[in-house]
Amino acid sequence: MDDLFGAVDALLEEARPLPEPATRLRLREAAGLSRARVAGALGVSTSTVAGWETGRSEPRGEHRAAYARLLDGLAQRYPAPPPEAPSEHPEVPTQPSEPAPTPRNGPESPERPVARVTDRDRSGRPVTGPAAPCVLCGQPTPYRAAGMPQHWDGVCTPGATLTAATPNSPIPATTLASCSATSVGNDDQEPAAAVAGGQHAADQGRPVKERQDTSGLIARNVAQALEDNGGDLDAALAALIKRAIPDGMALLNSTRVGSTYDFTNYVDTDAIPILKKPSRDGADLIWEGRPKWRNRTVETGPARTVTALDVNGAYLSALKTHLPIGAPRHSTDGTYDRKRSGLYLIDPPAWAHDDLPGPLGNREEPGPLWVTDPTLRLLIRLAGPKYGLCSPPVIHESWTSGSSEALLERFRREMAAARDTAIEEGDRVTLEYVKAMYAKFVSTIGESSANREMRRPDWMHIIRSQAFANLWLKAWKAHQAGLTIVRMLGTDELHVIGDWRAVFTEGRKLTDMKLKTEYTIGTGGDS
């Protein structure tokens, strides 16, 4: 009975309603607690606490119970002030409701104002305006908090100048060019175009350093881990890998500051049956097509040397893919729109090429199946006049949303830049840390309890499928160059016969291929 009562008490605790996000923020600020201190006490990241205080996410499980206990204690010490008389002013202020903070004299001790939640209009969309210096860091932002310019929910870019600024302060032209447009897309809306030159920000080809610099976050984390562990590389790496998930989410959130649109962090898998797992260890209905393909013809021929190649950072490169911005919506019209992304129920085309792996991997069951956007795009591409390898797939249903290929681009670039630097400097700690960040990000944004800041199983499937699609196109490139494809495994392994260095560059960069091993097949070989 004690166990039963304990289980019931746990359910009641989890079902207990929490205060509104604005109240959570008020209580923390009233107590003079930073988000970092609350996050440390609860064992979560700072960005997680920010999500709870803005309504972008909700705590679950033991974190919810602990957070509720904290809020109850703070509410007893800092009760809500009595309601004020109704105001004739609009619900969301358009002018500063309080004077902009003034920095202290002297450059060594700037006084940083209190961060506030981003203003929203009656429809819930963020309030924006002309780019102006953030009152927290002085860098330009289109967002407003309490009527004042401030980066999203006070999450300023790491490395920014922590100097308070007034809304009328001049903005350097080079900085203004990197500021985003004022629209925020959701569901079926397309990303808003940036105003600079009338082009989208992703199309302007600006170097990453011209944007708000977030690359220092990775370097600072590594430096701090080395300091905490007395310079012990193995101990520092172990600590970094252990926190790779919250650190990866913190990096993602920092790269979202000032972006031209926001995306949905959570989707309700109960409302999307194909994403609902039948059991904890079961699989949903999405087919990713990661193969274990072998060319049986060459394995029975004369003895030949095979080179096994590895793709560098397959999942890191696959972060550049068309991702649905909002929650997917169901459709049965059977059409395909390149401006949308998601999941599709299709009749796959027949594949009649024994010397090439099929674009769906090792699927033997006949009939329709659910595939991701990268798989569908690959099939449509292979059915086109340039390839002519199969017939077009037939679409029956879909779950899609308006999409963008640039949702994770800054996130990807920051990790790619840190990876390149680590390779050049022989920095094993940073290299393995970055690898853990992107690998764990992909593997935990689905239904993993290790990451409670995102629930996008559709993204997880899409990114994995994009990695396989990238590998398939490398196999096609090798095939067109006269190499014989022997095996293709997972998302990053390609085995070929022939002069592969004439086709691919050998190295450790994301665009290179890495030699894994060599072996012999055929008569007298190891097949």
N, C-alpha and C positions, 0 to 999 in steps of 0.2 A: 504493500500500500504506500509506503514511503516513496518508492520509485515512481508509482503512478501519480501521486500528489506532486512530486517534484517535476514530472513531465508536464502536468497540467499547469503548474505555476510558471514553467518556462514558456508555455504557449500564451498564458495570460500576459506575461511580461512582454512578449514579442508583439502581442496585439494592442498593447497600451498605446494610445495616440501620443505623438510627440507634438511639442509646440510648433507653430508656424515657423518657416525658415527665418523670417525677419525677427521673430522673438528669440530664436537661438542666437542670432548674431548680437542682438541687444544684450542678452544675458552675458555672453562671453566678454563683450567690450565693457560692460558695467563692472565686471570682476577684474578688468585689467589683464586678462589672459590673452596671450597671442595664440594664433592658430597652431603654431608649431608646438607650444606647450600642451594644448589639448590633444593634438595628434600624437605626441609622444606618450601621453598618459594612456591613450586608448589603443596604441599600437597600430595606427594607420598613418597615411601620408597627410601632409598639409593640404594638398589639393583635394583629398577626400573630405576633410572638414569643410573646406570652401564649398564643395558640392552640396553638403548637408545644409549649409547656411544660405545657399542660394536656391535650393529646391531642385537642383539639377540631378540629385541622387538622394537616396534614403539609406540610413544604416540598416543592417540586417543582423540577425543572430545575436551573438554575445556582444557585438559592438553596439547594437541598438539598445540592449538592456543597460550597458555601461553608460552610454551617452544619455539615455533617459534619466539615469540616476544622477548624473552630473547636472543636467538641466533642472531637475527637481530641486537639488540643493541650491543652485544659483537663484532659482525663482523665489525661494524662501528668503534669501538674503537681499535680493534686488527685485522687489515686486514692481509690476508695471506701473508707470505714472498714470494719474487720473486722465481720462480722455479730455482733449481740448475741445473748445467750441468749434462747430463746423466752419470751414474756411470757404470763401468765395473763389479761391484760386483753383486752378486745374489740379487734378489728382497727381500729375507728375510735374514737378517744377521745371521750368525752362530757363530760369535764372538762378544764379547761386543763392542758396538759402542761408549761407553763412560766408563770411569773407574767406578768401583763399588764404591758407596758412602762409606765414612769412618765415623764411629760413633764418636761423640764427646767424649772427655775424661770425665770419670765419669759415673757411672751406673745410675744416676738419671735423665739424660736428653739426651737420645739417639736421634740422628737426623734421622728422617725417610725419605727415598728418595721418590720422586714422583712416584706414581703408573702409570703404562703404560698398554696399551691394549696388550693382549696376541698376540704374533706373529703368523701369519698363512702362510701356503705355497700357491702355485698358485691354488691349488684345494680348498682352504678355510679351510683346516684342521689345527688344532693347531700345532705349532712347539714344539717338545719335545726333551729331551735329557737325559743323565744320571742324576739321582737325585742329586741336589745340593742345598745348603742353599739359601733360598729366600733372595733377597737383602733388602726386607722390614722387615721381621720378623725373619730371620735366620733359619726357619724350612725348611726341604727338600721339593723340588717340582721338577717335571719333566718338567714344562712349562717354556717358555722363553718369555720375553718382551724386545724389543730392544736388543735382543741377550743375555740378562742377566736372570738368574734364578729368577722367580717371580711367586707367586701363581696367579691363574686364574684372569686376569684383576685387579690384585692388591687387591683382596678380601681375605685377610689373615684370618686365623681362629681366632675367638675371644679368648682372653686369651693367645695368643702366645707371645713369648718374642719379644718385639719391639726393636730389636737390628740389625742394618744393618750387612750384612755378605758378604764376597767376595766369588766368585765361587769356590775357592780352599780351603775354610775352611773345616775342618774335620767334618764328620757327625757321631753322635753316632750310634752304631749298632742298638740300640733299636728304634731309630727314623727312621732309614733307612728302617727297616722292615715294618713300617707303611706307607711308601710312595707308591704311586700307580705306575702301569705300564704306558707305554708311549702311548698306543693306545687309540683312542677315537672312539667309535662306532657311526654309524648313520644308519638310515633306516634299511636295512636287515642285518647289521653286528652284530655279537655276541659280547658281552663284552669281552675285552681282559683279559687274566688271569694275576694275579699278579705274580711277579717274585719270591717272597719269598717262597722257598720250592717247587716251581712248582705248587702251588695251587692257586685257585681263592681266593681273599681276603675274600669273604664272607664265605669260607669253612674252614678258618684256626682257627676259634673259639677264636680269640684274644679278650680279654676284651676291651670294648669301650674306656677305659682310655688310652690304649696303642696307640690309634689313636690320631689325633689332637683333643684336647679337645674343644668341642663346647657347652658343657652343661652349662657353665657359662652365656651364652646369656640369658637364661630364668630367672636365678636367678638375674642377673643384671637388667633386665627389671622390675621384681617385686620390687626389692629394690628401684629403681629409682621412680617407681610409688608411693610407700609408702612415700618416701621422699617428692615428689612433692605435695602429698595430706596430709601432716602433720600427717602421721601414721593412717589416717582414712581408715580402711579396705574396707568398702563399696565403698568409693569414688575411692580408688586405683583400686579395682576390676573392677568398671565401666569403668575407663580409659583404663585398660588393655584389656578388652573385646572389647572396641571400636576400638582398634588398633590391634586386634588379627590377622587380615588378613595380613597386611604388616609385622607384626612381624613373622608370620608363614612363609611367603615367604623369609624373611631375614634368618631365621633359616634353611630353605631348601637350600638356596644358600650357606650358610656357610658349610653345611654338604656335599655339592657337591665339595668343593675345594679339589683337589687332588684325586678325584674319577677316576676310570679307564676308564670311558666313559661319554659322555654327551648325553642328550636326547633333543628331540624337544619340545620346550615350546608351540608352536602354531601349530594347524592343521587348514587347510582351510575347513570349513564345507560346503562351496559352492561346493567344489570338492568331498565331501563325502555326497551324498544325504541323506543317512539314518540318519546322524547327524544334518541335517538342519531342524530347527524348522519351521513349516508352518506359525507360527505367534509368537509374543512375548510371549504370554501366552500358546502357544500350546506345545505339546510334540513331540520329535523325535520318530523314529521307534524302539528304543531299548527297549527290555523287561527285566526288572530287577528281576521280580518274588518275590517281597516282599509280603508275604501273610497275610491274616486275617483268618487263618484256624481254624476250630473248629471240634472236634470229636463228631459228633452228636450221635453216639451210646452210649457213656458213659453219655451223658447229660440226657438221658431218663431212665437210670438205677437207682439203689438204691442210696440214699444219701451218698456222699463221700466228703472228704476234698481234695481240690486242692491247690497246692502251686504254686504261680506265681513267677518265677525266672527271674532276669535280668542278661544279659551278661555285664560285665564291659568293657567299652571302646571298643565297637564293631567296630567302624570305625578305631580306633587307631590300633587294631590288624589286620584289613583288609588292612592296608597299605602294609603289606607283601603279595604281590600278583604278578602274572606275568603281567607286564605292557609293552606295545609296546614302544620301544625306539624311533623309528622314526615315520614319518607320515605313517598311514596305506595305504597299496596298495591293489587294488581290484584283486580278483581271482575268477574264476568260475570252478576250477578243482575239487572242492568237497573234497579235501584232508585235513588232519589235521596233523600239525607239532607241537609237544610239545615245540619246541624251538621258536615258534612264538606266538603272542598273539594279540587279537583284537576282532572283531565282526563277528558273523557267522549267516547265514540264514539256519535254520534247519527245518526238519520235526520232531517235538518232539515225543518221544515215549509215548505210552499209560501208564497210571498209575492206577494200580488195587489194591491199598492198602488203605483201609478205615481207618486203625488205624495209618497211617503215613501221614504227609503233603507231597504233591507233590513237587518235586524239582523245579518246575516252578511256584509255588505259586497258586494263584486262577485264572488261565486262563481258560476261558470257550469257547473262540472262536476257531474253528478248523482251521487247515491249518498251513503253515510255519510261522515262526517268527524269528526276529533277536535277538540273545542272545549274552551275553558276554563270554569271555574266562572262567571265573570261573564257570559259569553255564554249559558250554559245558564240562569242565573237570569233574564236578560233575556228569553229565549224563553219561559220558563215564565210570566213576568209578562205578556208580551204575549198569551199564550194564555188568560189568566184573564178573568173576567167584567168587570173594570174596563176592559180594552182590547179584547179580542175581535178581535184583528187576525190571528191565525193559529191553527193547530191545535197541540196540545202536541208537543214533540219526543219521539222514541222513543229511549230509551237502550239500547245493546247491551252496552257494557263501560265500565269506569272504572278510573282510577288515582287513589285519594284517600287522605286522612288526616284525622283530627280537625282542626278548623280554628278560627281566631279572626279577627275583623275588627280586632282591636286589636294585632296583633303589631308593626306598624310605626307605631303611632299616636303614641307619644312622639317617635320619630324624625321623623315628619312634622310634628308641632306645633312642634318646635324650629326646623326650617327655615322653616316658615310664619311663625313669629313673627319670625325674623331678616329674612325677606323683607318683611314688613309694615313693620318698623322702617326698613329700608333705603329703601323707597318713600317713607315719610314724611320722611325726612331727605335724600332725593336722593343716597343712597350707591350709586353705580353699581358700585363694586368689590364690596361685599357682595352686592348683587343678582345680579350675574353669577356670583359665586362660589357662592352657594346654588343657582342654576340648574344650574351645572356639577355640583354634588354630587349632586342628585337625578337628573338626566338620566344621568350616568355610572353611578350606582348601578344604575338600571334596565337600562342597556345592557350592563353588564359582569358581572352576577350569573349569566349563562347560561354560555356556553362561552368567555368572553374570557380571554386570558392576562394582561390588564391587571389583573385582580382575582382573586387566588388565595385570598382569605379566604372566598368563598362560591361554591358551585356549585348554584344553584337555577334551572335553566332553566324549571321549571314556574312559579316565582314571576315570572320575567321575562314569560312569556306571559300570566299572570293579570293582572299590573299593567297591561300594555299593553292587554289586552282590557277591563279596567275603565275605562281612559281612553276607549276607544271607546264603551262602554256609557253612560258619563256624557254624552258628546257626543250620542249618539242620543236620550237623554232630554231634552236641551236642544232638539233638533230637534222632538221631539214637543210640548214645551211651546210652542214657537213656532207649530207647526201648529195646536194647539188654540186659540191666541190669534188665529188668522186670518192669520198670516203665510204667505207662500208659500216653501217650501223649494226653493232653486234648485240648490245644490251642497252636498255634505258631503265633506270631504277629510281623510283620516288620522284623527287623534285630537283635533284642536284647531281645525278650521276649518269654519265654518258660514256659508253664503251665503243671504240671505233677501231677500224683497221685502215692504215694509211698514214700519210704525212700530215698529221693533225696540226703541226706548227705552221703549215702553210695556210691554214684556215683560221685558227684561233691564236691569240697572243697568250703566251705562257706567263703567268705571274699571279699575284695575289689581289690585284685590284678587282672591283666588281665587274668590270668588263672583260677580265681575263679568265682563262681556264687553268686549273691546277692539275698537275700530274699526280695521280693517286698510286697507280701500280701498273705493271705490265704482266701479261701471262700469255700462254699459248693455247690455241684451240685447234680442233681438227684431228686428223689421223696422228696418233701418238701424242696429242696435246692433252691438257687438263680442261675438259669441257664440263 
